Amino acid sequence: LAIEYIKDNIPAIVEAFYPGELGGDAVADVLFGKVNPSGRLPITVYPADYIKRSYFDMSLRDNGGCTYLHYSGDALWQFGDGLSYTTFTYEWESGSLGERTPSIASTVAVRLEDTPLQYTVVVKNTGDMAGGDSVLGFLKSVHQSDAPIRELFDFGRVVLQPGESATVHLTVGPQELSLTDHRGVQSIRGGEVEYEVQVGSLHAKFYVHGPDVELFNLERITARYTERMRSQ
C-alpha cells in the first residue's frame, strides 16, 4: 500500500480495513462526528520504494528490514499510529518508575513475572470531546545489534471525558527483555545492557547487568525428545 500523494495532500484518512456489513454506518458515524475514532494501526504502511525489496526475501532484518520491529526506513505510517478528534497528554506518575533509572541483575530479571517493572502513566484528555486512547509502551535495547528497533511490551486503554485523567500501568516482564538466537536459545543477555522505554513522547531508561540467563533452549528440548523417542 503506497499512497504518498494522499498522505501529502489529504488531512486525514479513515481506514476501515474489513468492517463488515455495518461498516458503512460505522464510517459515517466517524465522518459526521457521532463517534470519536480511537483505533491504532496494527501494521506498518511502507513507502512505494519498499517494493524494490524482493517479494521472496523473508528476512526480517536484512535489506532495510520489515515489520515495525526491524524496518529502518521512513514509513508512511508507523505501527500504532492513529488520530482522534480530541487530544491527550501523557505524564509519568509522580514518584513512579518512569522518573528513575533502575539497574537490575539479570538473575533477578528472570523473576520479573513475580515482581515486574511497572511504568505508570497519567493520561489526560485535553480536548473538547470525549474519546478513547490506547496507550502503547515500546521497549528498545540500545546497544544490542540483533534486537528489534523497538518492540511493544504492553498497552492500556482509557476512555475519558474532556479534562478527565486516568492512570495506565504498563508492565515489563522477562519475555520482553529476552532475545532468541538462530539456534532457538532464548535468553536475557548479560553484561551491562541499557533499555529505553517509550510511551508517546515520554522516555525512561533502565539497565540489566550480570551473566546471560537462559529462558528457553530449543536445541536441548529437541535433543531430549529425540533421545526419549529412541529409547521407546
C-alpha positions as CSV (number, residue, x, y, z in Angstrom):
1,L,0.0,0.0,0.0
2,A,1.8,3.1,-1.2
3,I,-0.3,6.3,-1.1
4,E,2.3,9.1,-0.8
5,Y,0.1,11.6,-2.7
6,I,-2.8,11.1,-0.4
7,K,-0.6,11.4,2.7
8,D,0.8,14.7,1.4
9,N,-2.5,16.2,0.3
10,I,-5.3,14.9,2.4
11,P,-5.6,16.0,6.1
12,A,-6.9,12.6,7.4
13,I,-7.8,9.1,6.3
14,V,-10.3,6.7,7.7
15,E,-9.0,3.2,7.4
16,A,-11.8,0.7,8.0
17,F,-10.0,-2.5,6.7
18,Y,-12.7,-5.2,6.6
19,P,-15.6,-3.5,8.5
20,G,-18.4,-6.0,7.7
21,E,-22.0,-5.3,6.6
22,L,-22.4,-2.4,9.1
23,G,-19.1,-0.8,8.0
24,G,-20.8,1.9,6.1
25,D,-22.7,3.0,9.2
26,A,-19.6,2.9,11.3
27,V,-17.6,5.0,8.8
28,A,-20.4,7.5,8.5
29,D,-20.6,7.9,12.3
30,V,-16.9,8.7,12.4
31,L,-17.1,11.2,9.5
32,F,-20.0,13.1,11.0
33,G,-18.6,13.2,14.5
34,K,-21.1,10.8,16.2
35,V,-18.2,8.5,17.1
36,N,-14.7,9.7,18.0
37,P,-12.1,7.4,16.3
38,S,-9.5,5.8,18.6
39,G,-8.0,3.0,16.6
40,R,-4.3,2.3,16.2
41,L,-2.6,0.9,13.1
42,P,-1.8,-2.8,13.6
43,I,0.6,-2.7,10.6
44,T,3.4,-0.6,9.1
45,V,2.5,1.3,5.9
46,Y,5.6,1.3,3.7
47,P,6.6,3.8,1.0
48,A,6.4,2.9,-2.7
49,D,10.1,2.1,-3.0
50,Y,9.7,-0.7,-0.5
51,I,8.7,-2.9,-3.4
52,K,12.3,-2.8,-4.6
53,R,12.8,-5.5,-1.9
54,S,12.3,-9.0,-3.3
55,Y,8.9,-10.5,-2.6
56,F,10.7,-13.7,-1.7
57,D,13.0,-12.1,0.8
58,M,11.7,-13.3,4.2
59,S,14.5,-11.9,6.3
60,L,13.1,-9.6,9.0
61,R,16.4,-7.7,9.5
62,D,18.3,-7.6,6.1
63,N,17.8,-5.1,3.2
64,G,16.2,-2.5,5.3
65,G,14.2,-4.9,7.5
66,C,10.5,-5.4,7.6
67,T,7.7,-5.1,10.2
68,Y,7.8,-2.3,12.8
69,L,10.3,-4.4,14.7
70,H,13.1,-4.1,12.2
71,Y,12.1,-1.7,9.4
72,S,14.8,1.1,9.4
73,G,13.3,3.3,6.6
74,D,10.8,6.1,6.8
75,A,7.3,4.5,6.9
76,L,4.3,6.4,5.7
77,W,2.6,5.5,8.9
78,Q,4.1,3.6,11.8
79,F,2.6,0.6,13.7
80,G,0.5,2.2,16.4
81,D,-0.3,5.5,14.6
82,G,-3.8,6.8,15.0
83,L,-5.8,10.1,15.2
84,S,-8.6,11.3,17.4
85,Y,-11.0,14.3,17.4
86,T,-9.6,15.2,20.8
87,T,-6.1,15.4,22.3
88,F,-4.3,13.6,25.1
89,T,-1.3,14.4,27.2
90,Y,1.0,11.8,29.0
91,E,3.0,12.3,32.1
92,W,4.8,9.9,34.3
93,E,3.0,9.5,37.6
94,S,4.9,11.4,40.3
95,G,7.4,9.2,42.1
96,S,6.9,6.3,39.6
97,L,9.5,4.2,37.9
98,G,9.4,6.5,34.8
99,E,11.2,9.2,36.9
100,R,14.0,6.9,37.9
101,T,16.7,4.8,36.2
102,P,16.9,1.5,38.0
103,S,19.6,-1.1,37.4
104,I,18.6,-4.8,38.0
105,A,20.6,-8.0,37.9
106,S,19.9,-10.4,35.0
107,T,19.2,-13.2,37.5
108,V,16.6,-11.0,39.1
109,A,15.1,-10.1,35.7
110,V,14.1,-13.7,35.2
111,R,11.7,-13.3,38.2
112,L,10.1,-10.1,36.9
113,E,6.8,-12.0,36.4
114,D,6.5,-12.1,40.2
115,T,7.8,-8.5,40.7
116,P,7.6,-6.8,37.3
117,L,8.9,-3.4,36.3
118,Q,5.8,-1.3,36.1
119,Y,5.6,2.1,34.4
120,T,2.6,4.3,35.4
121,V,1.4,7.0,33.0
122,V,-1.2,9.7,33.8
123,V,-3.3,10.3,30.7
124,K,-5.4,13.4,30.4
125,N,-8.0,14.4,27.8
126,T,-7.1,18.0,27.0
127,G,-9.6,18.4,24.1
128,D,-13.3,19.3,23.9
129,M,-14.7,15.9,23.1
130,A,-14.9,12.6,24.9
131,G,-12.6,10.0,23.5
132,G,-10.7,6.8,23.9
133,D,-6.9,6.4,23.8
134,S,-4.8,3.3,23.6
135,V,-1.5,3.9,25.5
136,L,1.3,1.9,23.9
137,G,4.5,1.1,25.7
138,F,7.6,0.3,23.5
139,L,10.9,-1.1,24.6
140,K,14.3,-0.7,22.9
141,S,17.6,-2.4,23.7
142,V,20.1,0.4,23.0
143,H,23.3,-1.5,22.2
144,Q,22.2,-5.0,21.1
145,S,22.6,-5.1,17.3
146,D,20.2,-8.1,16.8
147,A,17.5,-6.6,19.0
148,P,14.3,-5.0,17.4
149,I,14.4,-1.3,16.7
150,R,11.5,-1.2,19.2
151,E,9.0,-3.7,20.5
152,L,5.6,-3.3,22.0
153,F,5.8,-4.6,25.6
154,D,2.4,-3.6,26.9
155,F,-0.6,-1.4,26.4
156,G,-3.7,0.0,28.2
157,R,-6.8,1.7,27.1
158,V,-8.8,4.5,28.7
159,V,-12.0,6.4,27.7
160,L,-12.0,10.0,29.1
161,Q,-14.3,13.0,29.2
162,P,-12.8,16.4,28.4
163,G,-10.5,17.4,31.3
164,E,-10.6,13.9,32.8
165,S,-7.4,12.0,33.7
166,A,-6.7,8.3,34.4
167,T,-3.6,6.2,35.2
168,V,-2.4,3.4,33.0
169,H,0.0,0.7,34.2
170,L,2.5,-0.8,31.7
171,T,4.5,-3.9,32.8
172,V,7.9,-5.1,31.6
173,G,8.4,-8.9,32.1
174,P,11.3,-11.3,31.4
175,Q,10.0,-12.2,28.0
176,E,10.2,-8.6,26.8
177,L,13.9,-8.5,27.9
178,S,14.9,-11.7,26.1
179,L,16.2,-12.4,22.6
180,T,16.2,-15.6,20.7
181,D,19.2,-16.6,18.5
182,H,19.4,-18.7,15.4
183,R,19.7,-21.9,17.5
184,G,16.4,-21.3,19.3
185,V,18.1,-20.3,22.5
186,Q,16.0,-17.6,24.3
187,S,17.9,-15.7,26.9
188,I,18.3,-12.4,28.8
189,R,21.7,-11.2,27.6
190,G,24.4,-10.4,30.2
191,G,26.8,-7.6,30.5
192,E,25.5,-4.1,31.1
193,V,22.5,-3.7,28.8
194,E,20.7,-0.4,28.5
195,Y,16.9,-0.4,27.7
196,E,14.8,2.6,26.7
197,V,11.1,2.8,27.5
198,Q,8.9,5.0,25.2
199,V,5.3,5.9,25.9
200,G,4.2,8.5,23.4
201,S,6.6,11.4,23.9
202,L,7.8,10.1,27.3
203,H,11.1,8.3,27.7
204,A,12.7,6.4,30.5
205,K,15.7,4.1,30.9
206,F,16.8,1.1,33.0
207,Y,19.8,-1.3,33.0
208,V,20.2,-5.0,33.3
209,H,23.6,-6.3,34.4
210,G,25.1,-9.7,35.1
211,P,25.6,-13.0,33.3
212,D,23.4,-14.5,30.5
213,V,20.3,-16.1,31.8
214,E,18.7,-18.8,29.6
215,L,14.9,-18.9,29.5
216,F,14.4,-21.5,26.7
217,N,16.6,-23.8,24.7
218,L,15.1,-25.4,21.6
219,E,18.2,-27.5,20.9
220,R,18.2,-29.0,24.3
221,I,14.5,-29.8,24.3
222,T,14.8,-31.3,20.8
223,A,17.7,-33.5,21.9
224,R,15.8,-34.7,25.0
225,Y,12.7,-35.5,22.8
226,T,14.8,-37.4,20.3
227,E,16.6,-39.4,23.0
228,R,13.2,-40.3,24.6
229,M,11.8,-41.4,21.2
230,R,14.9,-43.6,20.6
231,S,14.6,-45.3,23.9
232,Q,11.0,-46.3,23.3
